[in-house]
Structure formats: C-alpha cells, structure tokens
Amino acid sequence: MTKSKLKLAIGLGATCSGCDIAILDLGEKLVDVFNSFDIVFWPTAQDQKLDQLKDMPDGSIDVALYHGSIANSENREIALLLRKKSKTMIAFGACACIGGIPGLANTTTASDLLETVYKTTIST
C-alpha cells in the first residue's frame, strides 16, 4: 500500500523571499520534503496564480506555510485564503511571526514613512 503524500502550500505576503531561500537551503533534505509532500501551491517556485489557490476546495491543503508580513489588502487576502484552504497554517519566519522589517512601518504614519524614504535620507 502506497502512503499518500500530504499537501503543502507555501504562500507569501510582504517579504524579501528570504524564507523561500531558507527552504531551498535544506539542500539534500529537500528530497525528504518532496517524498513526504505534494507542493500544491508555491508561486515563488512554480508558475501558479492566486486563482488556482481560490479554486482548491476548503480544507484540502494539509499544511500551509505563510511567510512575509501583512502590509496591504492583497497580503491579507492571501493569508485568509490560505487559512481557509488549509487544515493547519504556520506563520513562517520573522515577518510572519513578529512583523520583521516591514513591520517597522507600523511605528509611524504613511506620509512620514514616504517622506523619510524618498526625501530626507542622506542617499536621496
């Protein structure tokens, strides 16, 4: 009897994609991941669109990893959709868990942030 693989999705919000690199840094251990999981959604590594995730039945994904922060409505939509489609969702990485670098924008207003980034830094 062949053991069926678990279904894995990897979604992202506002991110540098360092968490994707961390997954790839598993090196030879990736073979174990591929032997245990069918990766059903990972737009960074596969040519997949959000509509494909939307078309999956609710609860059809066994495990979803979400990395990146929620910085806009699209990031929020992806996070909520992954939660709806998965049995277990895991916040993966500093941005998903505690906001990371994008979360620093929450310490100021949008107009002050834009002023700092585009006008008042030494390099600009």
OpenMM code with the backbone's topology and positions (N, CA, C; nanometers):
from openmm import Vec3, app, unit

residues = "MET THR LYS SER LYS LEU LYS LEU ALA ILE GLY LEU GLY ALA THR CYS SER GLY CYS ASP ILE ALA ILE LEU ASP LEU GLY GLU LYS LEU VAL ASP VAL PHE ASN SER PHE ASP ILE VAL PHE TRP PRO THR ALA GLN ASP GLN LYS LEU ASP GLN LEU LYS ASP MET PRO ASP GLY SER ILE ASP VAL ALA LEU TYR HIS GLY SER ILE ALA ASN SER GLU ASN ARG GLU ILE ALA LEU LEU LEU ARG LYS LYS SER LYS THR MET ILE ALA PHE GLY ALA CYS ALA CYS ILE GLY GLY ILE PRO GLY LEU ALA ASN THR THR THR ALA SER ASP LEU LEU GLU THR VAL TYR LYS THR THR ILE SER THR".split()
positions = [
    Vec3(0.0842, -0.1184, 0.0000),
    Vec3(0.0000, 0.0000, 0.0000),
    Vec3(0.0887, 0.1247, 0.0000),
    Vec3(0.0646, 0.2143, -0.0912),
    Vec3(0.1417, 0.3369, -0.1020),
    Vec3(0.0826, 0.4431, -0.0105),
    Vec3(0.1697, 0.5018, 0.0686),
    Vec3(0.1261, 0.6082, 0.1587),
    Vec3(0.1058, 0.7358, 0.0774),
    Vec3(-0.0098, 0.7992, 0.0936),
    Vec3(-0.0341, 0.9229, 0.0198),
    Vec3(0.0434, 1.0379, 0.0841),
    Vec3(0.0843, 1.1284, -0.0001),
    Vec3(0.1608, 1.2433, 0.0465),
    Vec3(0.0667, 1.3496, 0.1025),
    Vec3(0.1169, 1.4247, 0.1989),
    Vec3(0.0448, 1.5404, 0.2498),
    Vec3(0.0538, 1.6524, 0.1476),
    Vec3(-0.0461, 1.7393, 0.1471),
    Vec3(-0.0471, 1.8534, 0.0562),
    Vec3(0.0078, 1.9758, 0.1301),
    Vec3(0.1060, 2.0408, 0.0691),
    Vec3(0.1744, 2.1560, 0.1278),
    Vec3(0.1584, 2.2776, 0.0378),
    Vec3(0.1269, 2.3908, 0.0980),
    Vec3(0.1220, 2.5187, 0.0260),
    Vec3(0.2168, 2.6152, 0.0958),
    Vec3(0.2831, 2.6977, 0.0162),
    Vec3(0.3728, 2.7998, 0.0701),
    Vec3(0.3309, 2.9320, 0.0088),
    Vec3(0.2741, 3.0188, 0.0902),
    Vec3(0.2268, 3.1481, 0.0432),
    Vec3(0.3062, 3.2594, 0.1067),
    Vec3(0.2987, 3.3770, 0.0454),
    Vec3(0.3796, 3.4869, 0.0964),
    Vec3(0.3078, 3.6200, 0.0888),
    Vec3(0.3471, 3.7047, 0.1807),
    Vec3(0.2981, 3.8418, 0.1841),
    Vec3(0.4104, 3.9367, 0.1490),
    Vec3(0.4220, 4.0465, 0.2231),
    Vec3(0.5308, 4.1421, 0.2019),
    Vec3(0.6591, 4.0773, 0.2536),
    Vec3(0.7488, 4.0453, 0.1633),
    Vec3(0.8635, 3.9647, 0.2004),
    Vec3(0.9831, 3.9924, 0.1110),
    Vec3(1.0988, 3.9591, 0.1611),
    Vec3(1.2218, 3.9638, 0.0806),
    Vec3(1.2480, 3.8293, 0.0146),
    Vec3(1.1632, 3.7311, 0.0436),
    Vec3(1.1744, 3.5924, -0.0030),
    Vec3(1.2907, 3.5179, 0.0605),
    Vec3(1.3443, 3.5714, 0.1681),
    Vec3(1.4487, 3.5011, 0.2419),
    Vec3(1.4005, 3.3680, 0.2966),
    Vec3(1.2734, 3.3588, 0.3304),
    Vec3(1.2188, 3.2319, 0.3808),
    Vec3(1.2136, 3.1272, 0.2703),
    Vec3(1.1876, 3.1702, 0.1465),
    Vec3(1.1954, 3.0767, 0.0345),
    Vec3(1.3382, 3.0245, 0.0205),
    Vec3(1.4350, 3.1126, 0.0354),
    Vec3(1.5758, 3.0723, 0.0276),
    Vec3(1.6085, 2.9764, 0.1424),
    Vec3(1.5539, 3.0026, 0.2611),
    Vec3(1.5772, 2.9133, 0.3752),
    Vec3(1.5257, 2.7732, 0.3459),
    Vec3(1.4119, 2.7645, 0.2780),
    Vec3(1.3590, 2.6330, 0.2400),
    Vec3(1.4549, 2.5660, 0.1421),
    Vec3(1.5006, 2.6402, 0.0432),
    Vec3(1.5938, 2.5842, -0.0548),
    Vec3(1.7277, 2.5467, 0.0091),
    Vec3(1.7638, 2.6163, 0.1165),
    Vec3(1.8881, 2.5850, 0.1880),
    Vec3(1.8842, 2.4483, 0.2565),
    Vec3(1.7679, 2.3844, 0.2548),
    Vec3(1.7615, 2.2481, 0.3081),
    Vec3(1.8490, 2.1532, 0.2262),
    Vec3(1.8808, 2.1944, 0.1048),
    Vec3(1.9698, 2.1153, 0.0204),
    Vec3(1.9167, 1.9754, -0.0036),
    Vec3(1.9983, 1.8751, 0.0284),
    Vec3(1.9606, 1.7355, 0.0050),
    Vec3(1.8363, 1.6941, 0.0838),
    Vec3(1.8106, 1.7601, 0.1951),
    Vec3(1.6915, 1.7282, 0.2760),
    Vec3(1.5623, 1.7641, 0.2017),
    Vec3(1.5726, 1.8458, 0.0971),
    Vec3(1.4541, 1.8759, 0.0165),
    Vec3(1.3956, 1.7494, -0.0443),
    Vec3(1.4794, 1.6510, -0.0720),
    Vec3(1.4299, 1.5243, -0.1251),
    Vec3(1.3311, 1.4620, -0.0265),
    Vec3(1.3622, 1.4693, 0.1029),
    Vec3(1.2699, 1.4170, 0.2049),
    Vec3(1.1379, 1.4937, 0.2032),
    Vec3(1.1462, 1.6254, 0.1857),
    Vec3(1.0252, 1.7076, 0.1776),
    Vec3(0.9422, 1.6639, 0.0570),
    Vec3(1.0075, 1.6508, -0.0582),
    Vec3(0.9359, 1.6129, -0.1800),
    Vec3(0.8793, 1.4712, -0.1716),
    Vec3(0.9439, 1.3847, -0.0949),
    Vec3(0.8925, 1.2486, -0.0780),
    Vec3(0.7721, 1.2436, 0.0162),
    Vec3(0.7596, 1.3430, 0.1041),
    Vec3(0.6517, 1.3453, 0.2030),
    Vec3(0.5350, 1.4358, 0.1654),
    Vec3(0.5625, 1.5350, 0.0823),
    Vec3(0.4623, 1.6359, 0.0500),
    Vec3(0.4468, 1.6545, -0.1001),
    Vec3(0.3234, 1.6764, -0.1420),
    Vec3(0.2954, 1.7307, -0.2745),
    Vec3(0.2815, 1.8809, -0.2545),
    Vec3(0.3660, 1.9573, -0.3184),
    Vec3(0.3574, 2.1030, -0.3067),
    Vec3(0.2514, 2.1496, -0.4063),
    Vec3(0.1383, 2.1912, -0.3517),
    Vec3(0.0231, 2.2253, -0.4355),
    Vec3(0.0141, 2.3745, -0.4666),
    Vec3(0.0894, 2.4561, -0.3926),
    Vec3(0.0903, 2.6000, -0.4180),
    Vec3(0.2192, 2.6584, -0.3632),
    Vec3(0.2991, 2.7169, -0.4507),
    Vec3(0.4221, 2.7865, -0.4117),
    Vec3(0.4602, 2.8779, -0.5271),
    Vec3(0.3969, 2.9944, -0.5371),
    Vec3(0.4162, 3.0796, -0.6539),
    Vec3(0.5605, 3.1266, -0.6743),
    Vec3(0.6416, 3.1239, -0.5706),
    Vec3(0.7814, 3.1622, -0.5875),
    Vec3(0.8567, 3.0583, -0.6692),
    Vec3(0.8208, 2.9326, -0.6533),
    Vec3(0.8947, 2.8246, -0.7182),
    Vec3(0.8216, 2.7632, -0.8369),
    Vec3(0.6925, 2.7866, -0.8465),
    Vec3(0.6130, 2.7279, -0.9537),
    Vec3(0.5299, 2.8377, -1.0184),
    Vec3(0.4948, 2.8197, -1.1423),
    Vec3(0.4116, 2.9173, -1.2121),
    Vec3(0.2668, 2.8961, -1.1704),
    Vec3(0.2311, 2.9581, -1.0575),
    Vec3(0.0953, 2.9449, -1.0054),
    Vec3(0.0378, 3.0822, -0.9751),
    Vec3(-0.0908, 3.0919, -0.9909),
    Vec3(-0.1619, 3.2177, -0.9695),
    Vec3(-0.2595, 3.2018, -0.8534),
    Vec3(-0.2998, 3.3141, -0.7983),
    Vec3(-0.3905, 3.3142, -0.6842),
    Vec3(-0.5228, 3.2457, -0.7171),
    Vec3(-0.5694, 3.2576, -0.8407),
    Vec3(-0.6950, 3.1923, -0.8791),
    Vec3(-0.6877, 3.0410, -0.8634),
    Vec3(-0.5693, 2.9832, -0.8830),
    Vec3(-0.5551, 2.8387, -0.8640),
    Vec3(-0.5761, 2.8011, -0.7178),
    Vec3(-0.5266, 2.8840, -0.6271),
    Vec3(-0.5495, 2.8607, -0.4849),
    Vec3(-0.6973, 2.8775, -0.4517),
    Vec3(-0.7598, 2.9791, -0.5088),
    Vec3(-0.9026, 3.0030, -0.4850),
    Vec3(-0.9882, 2.8852, -0.5293),
    Vec3(-0.9457, 2.8175, -0.6358),
    Vec3(-1.0225, 2.7051, -0.6899),
    Vec3(-1.0093, 2.5768, -0.6079),
    Vec3(-0.9122, 2.5702, -0.5177),
    Vec3(-0.8948, 2.4499, -0.4356),
    Vec3(-1.0076, 2.4405, -0.3324),
    Vec3(-1.0526, 2.3198, -0.3023),
    Vec3(-1.1579, 2.3056, -0.2006),
    Vec3(-1.1094, 2.3517, -0.0627),
    Vec3(-1.2000, 2.4073, 0.0148),
    Vec3(-1.1662, 2.4470, 0.1520),
    Vec3(-1.1161, 2.3259, 0.2288),
    Vec3(-1.0089, 2.3427, 0.3046),
    Vec3(-0.9544, 2.2360, 0.3863),
    Vec3(-0.8791, 2.1288, 0.3098),
    Vec3(-0.8532, 2.1510, 0.1824),
    Vec3(-0.7877, 2.0478, 0.1017),
    Vec3(-0.6355, 2.0451, 0.1176),
    Vec3(-0.5784, 2.1491, 0.1735),
    Vec3(-0.4343, 2.1561, 0.1953),
    Vec3(-0.4067, 2.1119, 0.3384),
    Vec3(-0.3145, 2.0187, 0.3554),
    Vec3(-0.2838, 1.9707, 0.4903),
    Vec3(-0.2072, 2.0739, 0.5714),
    Vec3(-0.1021, 2.1306, 0.5124),
    Vec3(-0.0172, 2.2266, 0.5834),
    Vec3(0.0122, 2.3444, 0.4914),
    Vec3(-0.0069, 2.4656, 0.5427),
    Vec3(0.0299, 2.5862, 0.4694),
    Vec3(0.1323, 2.6636, 0.5508),
    Vec3(0.2388, 2.7047, 0.4845),
    Vec3(0.3363, 2.7953, 0.5443),
    Vec3(0.3097, 2.9333, 0.4866),
    Vec3(0.2988, 3.0335, 0.5727),
    Vec3(0.2821, 3.1717, 0.5269),
    Vec3(0.4012, 3.2505, 0.5764),
    Vec3(0.4749, 3.3095, 0.4833),
    Vec3(0.5856, 3.3955, 0.5243),
    Vec3(0.5655, 3.5348, 0.4671),
    Vec3(0.6274, 3.6298, 0.5307),
    Vec3(0.6066, 3.7696, 0.4957),
    Vec3(0.5043, 3.8311, 0.5895),
    Vec3(0.5010, 3.9627, 0.5893),
    Vec3(0.4049, 4.0316, 0.6757),
    Vec3(0.2809, 4.0689, 0.5956),
    Vec3(0.1811, 4.1135, 0.6667),
    Vec3(0.0587, 4.1604, 0.6014),
    Vec3(0.0664, 4.3125, 0.5983),
    Vec3(0.1046, 4.3638, 0.4806),
    Vec3(0.1256, 4.5071, 0.4655),
    Vec3(0.0188, 4.5739, 0.3804),
    Vec3(-0.0641, 4.4947, 0.3125),
    Vec3(-0.1689, 4.5532, 0.2281),
    Vec3(-0.2845, 4.4538, 0.2152),
    Vec3(-0.3877, 4.4927, 0.1440),
    Vec3(-0.5072, 4.4085, 0.1338),
    Vec3(-0.4795, 4.2785, 0.0576),
    Vec3(-0.3895, 4.2807, -0.0386),
    Vec3(-0.3569, 4.1581, -0.1119),
    Vec3(-0.2882, 4.0561, -0.0204),
    Vec3(-0.1929, 4.1021, 0.0628),
    Vec3(-0.1270, 4.0130, 0.1592),
    Vec3(-0.2296, 3.9519, 0.2537),
    Vec3(-0.3234, 4.0323, 0.2987),
    Vec3(-0.4282, 3.9848, 0.3891),
    Vec3(-0.5157, 3.8810, 0.3205),
    Vec3(-0.5529, 3.9083, 0.1950),
    Vec3(-0.6360, 3.8145, 0.1199),
    Vec3(-0.5660, 3.6787, 0.1067),
    Vec3(-0.4372, 3.6785, 0.0755),
    Vec3(-0.3634, 3.5530, 0.0599),
    Vec3(-0.3584, 3.4777, 0.1921),
    Vec3(-0.3306, 3.5484, 0.3016),
    Vec3(-0.3240, 3.4836, 0.4328),
    Vec3(-0.4588, 3.4225, 0.4709),
    Vec3(-0.5655, 3.4966, 0.4533),
    Vec3(-0.7000, 3.4459, 0.4872),
    Vec3(-0.7398, 3.3292, 0.3970),
    Vec3(-0.7041, 3.3389, 0.2709),
    Vec3(-0.7366, 3.2317, 0.1767),
    Vec3(-0.6598, 3.1039, 0.2102),
    Vec3(-0.5309, 3.1174, 0.2408),
    Vec3(-0.4531, 3.0002, 0.2809),
    Vec3(-0.5109, 2.9362, 0.4057),
    Vec3(-0.5541, 3.0194, 0.5001),
    Vec3(-0.6130, 2.9652, 0.6228),
    Vec3(-0.7395, 2.8866, 0.5923),
    Vec3(-0.8206, 2.9388, 0.5032),
    Vec3(-0.9463, 2.8738, 0.4665),
    Vec3(-0.9210, 2.7414, 0.3920),
    Vec3(-0.8194, 2.7384, 0.3121),
    Vec3(-0.7920, 2.6217, 0.2287),
    Vec3(-0.7106, 2.5145, 0.3005),
    Vec3(-0.6522, 2.5480, 0.4153),
    Vec3(-0.5623, 2.4533, 0.4824),
    Vec3(-0.6172, 2.4049, 0.6159),
    Vec3(-0.5738, 2.2844, 0.6528),
    Vec3(-0.6091, 2.2287, 0.7834),
    Vec3(-0.5224, 2.2899, 0.8922),
    Vec3(-0.3951, 2.3135, 0.8595),
    Vec3(-0.3003, 2.3738, 0.9534),
    Vec3(-0.2235, 2.4823, 0.8810),
    Vec3(-0.2167, 2.5997, 0.9406),
    Vec3(-0.1397, 2.7092, 0.8821),
    Vec3(-0.0337, 2.7510, 0.9816),
    Vec3(0.0882, 2.7697, 0.9312),
    Vec3(0.2022, 2.8033, 1.0163),
    Vec3(0.2612, 2.9358, 0.9707),
    Vec3(0.2753, 3.0291, 1.0647),
    Vec3(0.3476, 3.1527, 1.0374),
    Vec3(0.4955, 3.1165, 1.0338),
    Vec3(0.5611, 3.1454, 0.9214),
    Vec3(0.6980, 3.1005, 0.8976),
    Vec3(0.7884, 3.2215, 0.8785),
    Vec3(0.8846, 3.2385, 0.9661),
    Vec3(0.9797, 3.3482, 0.9536),
    Vec3(0.9442, 3.4681, 1.0389),
    Vec3(1.0416, 3.5562, 1.0512),
    Vec3(1.0280, 3.6735, 1.1384),
    Vec3(0.9159, 3.7674, 1.0950),
    Vec3(0.9000, 3.7881, 0.9658),
    Vec3(0.7968, 3.8815, 0.9198),
    Vec3(0.6567, 3.8312, 0.9521),
    Vec3(0.6329, 3.7021, 0.9300),
    Vec3(0.5007, 3.6460, 0.9581),
    Vec3(0.4735, 3.6380, 1.1078),
    Vec3(0.5789, 3.6143, 1.1860),
    Vec3(0.5598, 3.5959, 1.3303),
    Vec3(0.5562, 3.7272, 1.4081),
    Vec3(0.6460, 3.8209, 1.3731),
    Vec3(0.6548, 3.9439, 1.4533),
    Vec3(0.6610, 4.0717, 1.3697),
    Vec3(0.6362, 4.0618, 1.2410),
    Vec3(0.6334, 4.1814, 1.1558),
    Vec3(0.7603, 4.2060, 1.0776),
    Vec3(0.8758, 4.1636, 1.1311),
    Vec3(1.0024, 4.1809, 1.0612),
    Vec3(1.0272, 4.3252, 1.0210),
    Vec3(1.1109, 4.3436, 0.9208),
    Vec3(1.1440, 4.4777, 0.8716),
    Vec3(1.0197, 4.5521, 0.8227),
    Vec3(0.9285, 4.4887, 0.7448),
    Vec3(0.8092, 4.5628, 0.7015),
    Vec3(0.7248, 4.6121, 0.8187),
    Vec3(0.7274, 4.5407, 0.9312),
    Vec3(0.6503, 4.5809, 1.0480),
    Vec3(0.6971, 4.7109, 1.1099),
    Vec3(0.8208, 4.7506, 1.0799),
    Vec3(0.8710, 4.8774, 1.1331),
    Vec3(0.7919, 4.9962, 1.0793),
    Vec3(0.7275, 4.9789, 0.9656),
    Vec3(0.6446, 5.0860, 0.9095),
    Vec3(0.5262, 5.1169, 1.0003),
    Vec3(0.4913, 5.0249, 1.0891),
    Vec3(0.3784, 5.0463, 1.1795),
    Vec3(0.4107, 5.1439, 1.2917),
    Vec3(0.5358, 5.1857, 1.3007),
    Vec3(0.5751, 5.2771, 1.4082),
    Vec3(0.5591, 5.4233, 1.3689),
    Vec3(0.5114, 5.4506, 1.2481),
    Vec3(0.4983, 5.5871, 1.2000),
    Vec3(0.3778, 5.5970, 1.1074),
    Vec3(0.3519, 5.7143, 1.0568),
    Vec3(0.2426, 5.7316, 0.9611),
    Vec3(0.2941, 5.7045, 0.8196),
    Vec3(0.2030, 5.6764, 0.7294),
    Vec3(0.2409, 5.6512, 0.5904),
    Vec3(0.3091, 5.7730, 0.5292),
    Vec3(0.2583, 5.8926, 0.5567),
    Vec3(0.3185, 6.0127, 0.4982),
    Vec3(0.4590, 6.0376, 0.5538),
    Vec3(0.4791, 6.0154, 0.6840),
    Vec3(0.6138, 6.0306, 0.7413),
    Vec3(0.7090, 5.9257, 0.6849),
    Vec3(0.6603, 5.8056, 0.6651),
    Vec3(0.7429, 5.6990, 0.6090),
    Vec3(0.7871, 5.7341, 0.4670),
    Vec3(0.6938, 5.7799, 0.3844),
    Vec3(0.7281, 5.8188, 0.2478),
    Vec3(0.8251, 5.9365, 0.2461),
    Vec3(0.8044, 6.0318, 0.3335),
    Vec3(0.8940, 6.1477, 0.3444),
    Vec3(1.0364, 6.1021, 0.3777),
    Vec3(1.0481, 6.0132, 0.4740),
    Vec3(1.1796, 5.9635, 0.5158),
    Vec3(1.2466, 5.8833, 0.4045),
    Vec3(1.1732, 5.7916, 0.3453),
    Vec3(1.2324, 5.7017, 0.2462),
    Vec3(1.2719, 5.7754, 0.1190),
    Vec3(1.1883, 5.8680, 0.0742),
    Vec3(1.2108, 5.9287, -0.0574),
    Vec3(1.2644, 6.0719, -0.0563),
    Vec3(1.2700, 6.1371, 0.0608),
    Vec3(1.3119, 6.2760, 0.0601),
    Vec3(1.4240, 6.3113, 0.1574),
    Vec3(1.4181, 6.2581, 0.2795),
    Vec3(1.5083, 6.3110, 0.3817),
    Vec3(1.6256, 6.2200, 0.4178),
    Vec3(1.6412, 6.1096, 0.3514),
    Vec3(1.7576, 6.0242, 0.3818),
    Vec3(1.8812, 6.0848, 0.3179),
    Vec3(1.9967, 6.0531, 0.3674),
    Vec3(2.1226, 6.1047, 0.3160),
    Vec3(2.1405, 6.0650, 0.1699),
    Vec3(2.0997, 5.9452, 0.1357),
    Vec3(2.1209, 5.8965, -0.0014),
    Vec3(2.0262, 5.9587, -0.1041),
    Vec3(1.9186, 6.0238, -0.0563),
    Vec3(1.8278, 6.0862, -0.1535),
    Vec3(1.8516, 6.2354, -0.1601),
] * unit.nanometer
topology = app.Topology()
chain = topology.addChain("A")
for resn in residues:
    res = topology.addResidue(resn, chain)
    for name in ("N", "CA", "C"):
        topology.addAtom(name, app.Element.getBySymbol(name[0]), res)
